[in-house]
Amino acid sequence: MESKPQKATPIFNDQFDILSSLGEGNTSKVYLARHKESGQTTALKIFKEEFLHRSEESISQVQSEITILSNLKHPHIVGLQGYGDKGFVKKPSGRLIENLVYVQMEHVTGGLFFDLCQLMGPMGEDTGRFFGLQMLDALEHMHGKRVAHRDLKLENILLDPYLNMKIADFGFATYKSIDQLKSYRGTLTYMAPEVKEGKTYNGAQIDMFSFAVILFIIVHGIFPFKEARKEEYFYNLLMTGQHELYFEKVNGTNLSPEFKDLIVRLFSYDASKRPTSSELRDHAWFSKPGFNYEHARK
């Protein structure tokens, strides 16, 4: 039986076969590509021309993302493999598309963490500790390098086949001067109140707030509130110290006292009262006797 001839694929930089689309956003399209010689796959992010021509800030944003990823080397942060502004694609028709601005990223094959959370629902406190410690490792590395992500959410976390989390999409990230920020960045359901209110904010503190939203979803299977606004019923309960009523209303009375304390601290309206990533390691919930992170990995 004769094998069918392989379908011709677009070729990137004379080195990679573009196999399929991995997704598309406002700023770019991401493709799965395979190196023609090694067979290694990579995630190829090609920025849209209309985005790059929108304003000078667009170019600056891309340059910032590349600078940040070049300086972040961590097992729980998606790895940068290459970048440039002279990329080109040869279509099977022979048409050539030139001067493409691109970023070549580690291809993470386990899918979106968002999909796992949707499939599993509430995963409990030990699973929360397992994934939470991975995120803390990444956040400590980021914040130690003076980088704030500013858009931490389930959709921006990938998984490898071994359940290693990989934080991705640093398009809203910033670096160096992260203590006095003003730009409105993030996703409403994960966003800290000071960003919503247009205040000057600390990038590491708003990352910790978003981390708490993610942790709550992992453990309890639902969002902790619709938005962190004073007028929103559930967040207002937390703001005004009605903690028992809050956990009753979100059906969380069975959650451990240590987890409740952790969540209340991280969702503090006063950002200065939120624990830092390094401080969280000493919290009673993360240092629960009998929980072994390496054992949980197996």
N, C-alpha and C positions, 0 to 999 in steps of 0.2 A: 504494500500500500504506500503510495507516494505521500510524503509529507507536504503540507501546504506551504507555499512560500511565505516568509515572514512579512508582515505588513510594514511598509516604510514608515519611519518615524521622523519627526523633526530632530535635527542635530544641533546641540548647543556647543558653541566654541570649538567645533570639530572634535570634541572629546566625549560628549554625553548624548545618549539617546534619551529624548523626552518621552516617557512612557505614558503618563496620565496626569490629570489635574488632581491636586490634593486640596484645593480650596481657593477662594477668592474673597478679598476684602476691598475696602474703599481705596486702599493705596497700592495694592499689588495682587498678583496671582502667584500661587505656589504650585510647583510641578514636581512630580516624582521623576527623577532622572537616573540613568545608569551609566557608569563609566564604561566606555567601549572596550577598554583593555582589561581592567581589573574586575569588572562586573559589580563593583561597589555602588550601592544606591545612595542618593543624596536628595535633599529637599532644596529645590531651586526656587528662590523667591525673586520674581521679576517685577520691578516697580512700574506702575502705569505711567505713561507719558503725560496724561492729563493731570495726574497728581503732582508730578515733578514740575510741571509748568504753572501750577496753581499759584505759588508764591515762593519767595526766597526761603521762607520757613520750611517748606517741604524738603528742599535739598538739605537744609540744616538738620532736619529730623532724621533723614536717612544717614547722614554722616555721623550723627550722634549715636544712632542705633549700632552702626558698625564699630565705632570707638568703644562703646560699652561692651558689646559682645566679644571684642578682641581682648578685653581685660578681665573677662569673667571665664574662668576655667573651673568647672565644678560638675560632679557627676549628676547633680539634680537640676542643672541648667543646660538647655539645648546648646550644642557646640557649634561654633562658627568654623566653617571649613574654607571659605574663600569669598571674595567680593570684587567688584570692579564696575567701571562705567563704560566699558567698550565690549560688552557682551554681544554676541550675534547668534541668530538662529537661522539655519537653512531648512526651509520647508521641503517636504517630498516633491512639491511642484518645481523646486529650484529657486523659489523666491527667497531673497535674503532680507532679514530684518536686522538692522545694525544699531549700534550705540545704545545698547540696553544697559540700564543700571540694575545690578543684581546682587543678591547675597546668597551664598551657598551654605546650607545648614546641614547638621546631622539629621539623618532620616530616622525618626523614632517610630517603630513599627507596631506598638501596642494600642494605638488609638487615643481618643480624647478621654481625659479623666471625667469630663461631663457625661459621656455615654455610660461609663461604669457606674457613676452615681445614680443615673436614671434607671439603670438596670437593677441595681442592688437595693435602692432605697436606704433606710437607716442601717449603717454598718457597725454601730456600737463604739464604745469608748476605746477598746484595745486597738481596733482598726484605725480610729482617730489618732491614737498615739503613734501608730506605725507610720501613717502618712504624714502626720503633723511633724514628727521629728525630721523627716526628709525635707519638708518645707522649711523648717527652722534652720537646718544646715545651710540650705540655699540662701535664705534671707540673711543669716549671719555673714555669709561670704559677700553677698551683694552690698549690704549696709556697711560692712567693713571696708569695702572698696569705694564707699561713698556713692553708691548707686541706689536709686529708688525706682521701682518698677512702675508704679502708679496705675496699673490695670490688672492686678491679680484677680483671676476668676477661674472657674472650672474649665471654661473653654480655652484658656491660655495655659493649660497644663496637659502635657502628653504623658503617656505611659509606655515603657518598654515591655517586652514579654515577661520580664522578671518583677513586674510591679514597681520598678523604679520610676519615680516622678521626674519629669523634665519640664521646668518652667520655660515658657516660650513667649514669643511676641513682645519684643522690647520697644515697640514703636512709640509708646508714651513714656518710656523711661528717660531719666535724666541723671546727671552725675556731677560730682564735686560739690556744688552749692545746693545741697538738698534740704537745708534747714529752713530756708525762707523762700518758699515757692508760692506762686500765685496762679499759675495756669490751671484752667478747669479741665481736668483729665480723669478718665476712669469710666466705669460702668455703674449706673445709678444704684442697682441693688447691692453692690459691693462697696459703694463710695462712703468715705467718712464724712461726718456732718460738716466739718470745717471747709471741705472742698465745695460742698453744695451751697454753703453760705457765702462763698467768695472770699473767705478769709485767707490770710497768709498762713501757710501750713508747713509742717515738717514731713518730708517724703517718707522717711522710715516709719513714722507714726501712722500715716495713712495706709502703708503696706500692712502694718500689723492689724489694723482694723479689717482690711480685706481678707487677711489670713484667718481672722476669727469667723468671718462669714463662711468661708470655705470649710473650716474645721467643724462648724455647727452643722453644715449640710452633710458632711461625711458621717458624723456621729448620729445625728437626729433625723436626717433625710428630708428636711424642709429648710427654706430660707428663714432666718431668725426674725425678719420684718420685711416689709415691702421696700422701704427706704429709711435711711437714718435721718429722719426729720423730727423736729419737736412735735409737729402736729400729727405724726403717724402713731396710731394707737399703741402698737407693740414696742416701738423704740421709746416712746414717751414713758412707758412703764419702767423701762430700764433707767432712763434719765432721771426719773423722779424717785428712784430707790424702791419701787414696788416690785422687788425681785421675785418674791414668792408668787405673787399674782401673775407675773410674766410667765414663769415656768409652768404655772397651772394652765394658762391660756394657750400655750404652745404644746400642751400635752407632754411636758418634760419633767414631771414630778419624779419620775424614776431615774433621772440623771443623777450622777454622784455629786455630793456637795463640792468636791474639788473641781469638777468640770464646770459646775455653775459659777463658782468663784472665778475661775479662769476666764469664762465668757464675759461675765459682768465687768471684770477689769479691762479686758480688751475692747469692749464696746463703750468704754467711758467717753462721755461727751467732752470731758477735759482731756485732750490728747496727751498732755504731759503725764497723766496718770496711767497710761497704757504701758504694760511691761515691754521692754525691748526684746528682740529675738534671743539675745544671750541671757537675759534675766529669766525668760520663760523656762529655761532648762531646769532651774532650781525650784520651779513651782511644784507643789505636791502632786498635781495631776500627772505631769510628765515623769516624775520620779517615783511613780507608784511601785511599792514593793512587789516583787514577783513578776513584773513586766520586763521581758528580755527582748530588746529590739532585734538582735541577731537571730534569736530563736523564732521570732515572729516572721522573719524573712523566709524561713525554710518551709 
